[in-house]
C-alpha cells in the first residue's frame, strides 16, 4: 500500500482475500459513490475512492466498495457497493450507517454469499456486513474489538475472519477475530510494536495466513512478517529484509504470494514474494519499473495470477506516472497493462477469479492542473482487457465543482 496521505484518509486499509479470489488495498480517486448525486451541493468538493474489490473464486460475481468524502464541514461520507453480474457493474443498496461511515473490505464466496467490513460513526466502529443475494445485513463486532484503526476481512466456507490493529496507549495492537455465527478472539504470536494485520488469505475455515507490518516511529522503517498457520497458532517469518513493506497476500492451496515494496529515502522497489514447497523466494517484476509499489496480488492457481501497482514518483521528463500490471501465464510473468487514455494512470485496484479479472484506475491527461481526472474500469474475460461502462453515479470527473488537479496530483 502506498503511503497514506490526506487524500487516502478514507481508504485506510481495505483488503479481503477469499478462497482463490482477492481484494485490494486500493488507492484513492477511483470511483464516485453509488446512486444519485443530485442531492449534493454543486459547490461541494468530494474525494472519491474504491476502498475494496473482491471476486468469487470462479469469477462469476464480484463486488467493489466505494466512498465519497466531503472535503469541508460537515465532512460527510457517502458509500456505495457495485456488484458484477457477469457482463456489467450494477449498484446495490447498503444499510444506513448510524453516524455515517465507509466500507473497508469485501470478501466474496458466491452471488448469494458475500461479506463487507464497515467503519461506522465518528469512532469508526467496525461492523460486519453480509450479502444473501438480495440484501445486505449488519452484524456487530465484539465491543473490545470494534474501534479498530484498520481492518481486513477474509472468508472461507461459513467462517469469516476479521483482523487489523487496535489503538493502544502507544503502539497499535494487532487482533484477529473468527466469526461462525458467534465471535471468537484468536491469540496471535508476539509481534513487533506497532504491528497491524494488513491482509489475509483463508485457505479453509480453520486455516488463515496473514501479512503483518510494523513501521514504528520516528524512523518509520518497516518490517513485514508472514504469519502462517501452525497447529492452533501461527509462525512469524520476517520477509523482504529491512525496509520491506508487504501489505497484500493471496493464495491457492498451499501456495501464497505477497507484494509491496522495499522503501528507501530515495526510491521504492516493487517486491513480490512467493511461498512454494514450504519456502519463500523473491520474484522480479517489470525490470523497467524500478521505482514503484505492488498494491495488489491475486492468485487463481499455481500457473495463473495477477499483480498490479504504480510507479511511485512523478516523472518530470514525461509528465506522467506509469501503471504496472503483470500476469502469470503458466511459468512466466508477462506485462498485461490495459491501454488507459491520458498520460497518467493511477492504479485503483485489481481482483480476479477463474479466467476473469477487473481493474480500476484513474486517468489524467496531464497539465494544466485544472484538467479533471476520470475513473476507468476494465474487465478481462480470458484474452484481453475491455473497457467497462460503470453504472449511474460513477465515473466522470473525480472531483466535483471543477476542482483543480492540485487536489489529486501531488506535483500540481
N, C-alpha and C positions, 0 to 999 in steps of 0.2 A: 504494500500500500504506500502511495506517495505520502510525503509529509503533510499532515493536516494543516490547513490554513484557514483564514476567515471564511473562505469560500466553501470549505468542506465541513464546517462545523455541524451541519445537519446530516452528514453522511457517515459520521463516526466509523464504526466497524460493522460491516454487513457481509457476512459470509455464511453460506449454507451448502453443505455437500452431502448428498444423499445417494446411497447405492452407487450407481455408475454415473450419477449426474453431478453437476457442480453449480455453484453460485459464486458471486464475486464480491471482493471488496472493491466497490465501484467508485469511480471518480465523479465529481460533480458535473453539473451543466449538461446533462444528457437527456433530460426529458422534462416536460411540464406535467402537472398533475392531471388526473382523470377528471372528466366532467366539464361543465361549462365554466368559462372564465368571466362570464358576463357580470357576475356579482362583485367583481373586484374593481376597486377604483382605477381609472385609467392612468392615474399618476403614480400608482404604486410600482415599486420595483421588487421583483421576485427572483431568487436563485432557484433554479430547477435542477433536480437531480434524480437519477435512478439509484436507489440505495441497495437493491438486491435483485438478483436474476438467477433463476434456477429452472432446471428441466427434469422431467421424469426420466428414469433410466433408459427407456426406449425412444425418448424424444417425441412422444405423441402429444405432450402438453408441457407448457412452460408458463411461469409467472414472472412478472417484473414489477417490483415495488417502486413507487415514485414519491417525491415530496417537492413541495414548493414552499420556500421560506421567505417571508416578507422582511425586507432589509431595513425597516423602520418601524417605530412603535405603531401598533401593539405587537409586532414580531410574530404574526400568526403563521401557522403551517397548515398546508392542505395536502392530504395524502391521496394516493391512487394505487390501484393494483390492476395491471394488464394481464390478460390470460391469452396464451397462444392456442388457437383452435385447430391447428393443422395447416392453415393457409393464411391466417391473419391474426393480429392482436385485437382484442376487444376489452372493454372496461368491465370490471366487476364492482359491486357495491360493498364498501367496507363498513364495519360498525362505527358508531360515533365514539370518539375517544374523549373522555371527560377531562377537560382542561387542555385539550389539544395533544399533539404528539406526532411521531413519524415512525415509519417502518424501518427496521434494521436488519432483517434477514428473511429468507424464504427457503423452504425445503419441500420438494415435490416427489410424491410416490406415484400418483396417477391422477386422472381427471376428477376423481372423487375423493382424493386424499392428499391435501397439501397443508403446509404449516407456515405461519409467519411469526415474526417477533416484532413487537411494537414498543416504542418508548412513549410513555403516556404522562402528560402533565408536566408542570414545572420541575418536578423532582425526577423526571424521566424514569418513572416506574415501569418495569418490564411487564408486558402481558404477552401470552401465547395466543395465537390465532389459529383456527382450524377451518379448512375448506372441505365441505362434504359433497361438493359437486354442484350445489345451488346457492350456498350462502356461507359467510364467514361467521364463526362464533368466537367468543373471548374466554380465555382460561387464565385465572390469576396465578402468579408465581408465589412461592413461599415468601412471607414478609421479609425475612432476613436477606433474601437474595434478589429483591425486586428493584433495588435502587442502584443498578449497575452503571458503571462508566462506559462499558462496552458490552456487547452481547452478540453471540453467534449461535447458530442452530444447525442441527443435523438430525436426520430421521432414517430409521430402518425398521421395516415391519410396523408394528404397533407402538414402537418406542421412539421417543423424541428426546434429544439431548440439547440442553441449553448451557452455554458456558460464556466466560468473559472475564471481566475484572470488576471488583467492588472497591469503592473508596475506603481507605483505611485512615488511621491517624497520620500516616506518612505515605509509604508506598501502597500501590494498589494490591488487592488480594485476589488471586485467581480463584475461580469457582467453576464447578460442573454439577449440573442437575440432570436427573433422569426422570422422564415422565412416562408412565404407563397407565394413566388414569388417576394415579396418585404420584406425588413428588418424592424423590429420594435424593439427598445430597451425597455426592461421591467424595471420597477422600483422595486428594491429589498428592503426588510426591512433593517433597520440598523443592521449591524453585527459587531462583534469584529474586531479590527485591525488585519491585516494580513490574513483575511479570503479569501478563494478561493472556488468556486464551484467545488467539486470533482467528483460528479456523479449525474445522473438524471434518472428519470423514467417518461415517458409520458403516462398517463392513457388515454388521449384524446387530440385532437388538442388544447383544452383550459385548460387542467389540467396537470401540470408537478410538480412532487415532487423532491426535491434536498437534497443532503448532502453537507454542508459547513464545512470546517475545518480551524482552525486558530492555528498556532504554533509560537507565537511571540518570538523573541529573547529577552534577551540572554538565557533564560531557555529552550526555545523551548517546553514548556509544552503545550500540545494540548487541544483544546476544539472543540468538534464536535456538529453540530446542524442539525436537520432535518427541512427543510422548506417545509411545507405542504400548498397546495393552500387553500385560504380562500377568496372567492369572487374574487376581482380583484387584491389581493395581497397574501402574504404568512405569515403564523405564524411560528415564530422561536422557536424551542423547543430544549434545550440542552439535549444531550443524553450521556449515558455511564459514567457520572461523570468526576472527574478530571483525566487528563492524557489519556482520551479516544481519539483514532484516528480512526474514522469511515470514510471510503473512498469509499465504493461501495454500491449501492442500486438497488433493483429490486422489482417488484410488480406484482400483479394480482388483477385487480379491485380495491377495497378499502383496500386491504391488502398489506403491504410492509414488506421488510426485508432489513437490512443494516448490514454490517460487517466490522471488523477491529481488533483492539487490544487495551487493556489497557496497557500503557507502563510505566515502572518504570526504575530506573537506573540499575537494575539487571535482569529484565525479561520482556517479553511481554506475556500477557494472551489473547488468542483468545476471541473476543467479537462478539456476534450475537444478534441483537435487532429485535423484531418482532412487527409490528403495526397491531392490530386486534381489531375490535369493539371500535375504537377510542382511544385505549390505547397502549402504548409501554410496552414491557416486555422483559427481558433478557432470552436467551436460552443457556444452557450449550452445548458445543460441546465436541468432544472426550476428555474424562477425562484424558486419558493417555498423551495427548499433553498439557502440562502446560506452555510451553514457545513457543509461535508462533503467527502468524498473519493470519486472514482471508483476502485473497486477491481477492476473487470473490464470488458473490452470484448470483443465477439465479432462479427466481421463475416462475413456469409454472402454478400452481394452488394453492388453499389453502391446498392441500394434496400432492403436488409434487414440489420439489425444490432441488437445489444443492448448496453446499458451498465448497470452496477449498482454500488451503493456504499451509503454510510451518512452520515447526519448525524453529525459527529464529537463534538459536545458534548452532554452531557445537559441536557435542559430541565427545570428545577425546577418551572416553572409547569404542565407537562403530565405530569411524572414519566415521560418517555418519550424514546426515540430513534426517528428516522424511517428507513425503508428507502427507497432510491432505485432504481427500475428503469425505464428508458426503452427504447422500441423504435422503430427507424427503419422507418416504414411508407411506402414509396415515397419521397417527397421531404421528409417532415416527421417530427419526433420526437414520440412520444406517450407519456404516462405509462402504464405497464402493470405496476404493482406488485401482486403477489398479495396477497390478503387473509389476513394471518397473524394468528393469535389472540394475544391479550395486548396490553398497551400498548406493549411494546418489541419491535423486530425488528432483530437484528444480522445484517448481510449476511454470508453464508458462502461465496458463490461462484456463478458463472454460466458455463455453456457452451452453445453452440448449434451446430447443423449442419442444413442444409436448412431444413425448416419446423419443426424440433424445438428445444427449449431446456430447460434444467434449472437449478434454483436450490436452494441450501441456505441456510437461515437458522436463527437461534436465537430462539426466542420466550420472553419472560419477562413475567409478568403484572404485575410491579412490586412495590412494598413490601407486606409486610415483606421484609427481605433474606433471610429463610430460605426464601422461595419458590423452588423449583427452576426452572431454565431447561431448555427442551426443544428438541430438534432437530426441524425440519420440512423436508420436501423437496417440491418441486413440479415438475411436468412440463408443458410447453407443446407441444400437438400441432398447433398452427397456428391455433387460435381462442381458447383461454383456458387459464388455469392450473388444474391439478388436483392435489390433494394426493396424494402417493405414500407408500405403506407401505414402510418400509425393512426389510431382512432381519433375522433374529435376530442380536442382538448390537449393533444400532444403535438410536438414539433413546432415549426415556425421559429421565430426569434427566441433565443434562450432567455434574453432579458426583455421585460416589458417596458413600455413607455420610452422606447428609443434610448435605453441606457447605453453609455459608451462601452466599447470593448475593454476599457480600463477596469471595468467591474469584473471582467472574465480573464483577461490575458495579463500576466504579471508584468511584461515589459512595456505595456501601453501607458 
